[in-house]
Amino acid sequence: MNWIVFTIFAWIAMAFETGFRDALALGSSSISPSLAMILVAYVALWAPIRHALPAAIVVGLLLDFGDLVRTPGAEPVVVLGRHAIGCLLASYTVVTLRGMMFRRNVVTIVVLAGVTMALTQIVAIAMLKFRSLYDVIIVDDAAAQLGSQLGSAIYTAALAFIVGPLLNRMKWLFGFTGSARSSFRMP
Amino acid sequence: MRNSRQSPSPATLLGVTLLTLLVLALAPTRFTRWVTSFRGPVEVAIAPGKVVLEKASRVLRPPMVAPEVQRDERELREQFDDLLRLHLQAARENRELREVIRSLQAGTPYPASVGARRLSTQRQGINLSTGLVQVRGGSRDGVVPGTIAVAASSQQLIGQVVATDLATSSIRLITDPRMQPNLIGAIVTPPIDEDSLREPDRSAVQVTVELRATDDGVLVSEPIGSVGKPEGVLVPGAVVLLRDPTWPDTAQFFTIGLVETVEELPRNPGFMRLTVRPTGPELGRVGSMILHIPGGDPEGSG
């Protein structure tokens, strides 16, 4: 995988997360799509595992830095690692599943983007809630957050209908040859 | 024999990374607070792309404005709000000055003056998970936690800065239930109408209430006893102003909103509950704001 190209795309994805995501939010809710999750799913779908997992960690760490958590002192803090671990788990899941899927089919990236977002957020929210049991951080209504993020997972999958085919056309930029063998192929 | 200089395998590296991330994610905040200091450089690295996308975001979903047909009425109402606030602030200052004179006569040292510097700013976006609105202007501009944000086109209080980076600040909205403390002291003054213009003293009548934010973008009051309350104040359209000693002096008498509904409490006869809605567009989408930075030169502006 070409790491320079990945860095550029990760940078764009993070700029989207922080600068544009709320413009696509559904009404005044917090349900909105995540370009970063589509990128994680795409890289996990095509890159060798030795590249897919570190790439997921990088995106997860960037998401951690962009997401502040409240404390009683009113000064929000960064909880590093929760999205990174979530992305790592999601990426590993995609790497495991990709052998059974038609990777060139747009539906594959759509489904996997949704799965990636859902898994990442489940892990991230669960870790945050667990930490709040003994730490000063404040987590308001984890169930509502989870519901909102699962809604965002569906929205992310919908966005992948547009972004997925575009990324598939840029495989050569990333240096993905598509030669990784899939055990589920058409004759 | 195994070479001791052999580099670790990818699986080992991954295991070590995973362990480190687990420790960072689960260790208590007092051990991991230092991580937050790296957020600034990450934000700076992402900033160029973020600025472009924010501009596109504003084009796609512009900050909400009131309809053009209501402009004249809205402008007049805002001007009246300004004058009312200035009047209340002057009255308060007058009262405080009298107390200072009394203290000086009694030999008490004169307290240090508290001013506020105004800094114009623009909304950058909203952090959906924390509900914090990001605005331009950070620690390098002198913005500190506790700075209050007010809509640029009115006297509507937006919220309070809870965190600052080098170039940006995070604002907690007054309508956010996560605001600490979550009870906001306020005064309710009569609705602004023709009567209040004819009878300027009428605006001096006020009722003190405590408000709590809900998830619906409005604030509701704690139950208020209706006995002994002046007439014509606790009615829909009444103006609600901040009056809370836990908020900075610079925030006092800014508008929290207008009373939307007055509800009798069937289980508590003789008590009522007010619902207060901020004026203008949804607070999280207000584009232009003024930050009132405490401790600065009152004449300064951004």
Interface residues (C-beta under 8 A of the other chain):
Chain A: W11 I12 M14 A15 F16 T18 G19 F20 R21 D22 A23 A25 S28 S30 S32 R50 L53 I57 L62 F65 G66 D67 L68 V69 R70 T71 P72 A74 E75 P76 V77 V78 V79 L80 G81 R82 A84 I85 L88 M127 F130 R131 Y134 D135 V136 I137 I138 D140 Q145
Chain B: P10 L14 T17 L18 T20 L21 L22 V23 L24 A25 L26 P28 T29 R30 T32 R33 V35 T36 F38 R39 V42 E43 A45 I46 P48 G49 K50 V51 V52 L53 E54 A56 S57 R58 L60 R61 Q124 G125 I126 N127 L128 S129 T130 L132 Q134 P145 V162 A163 S170 R172 P177 R178 Q180 G217 E282 G284
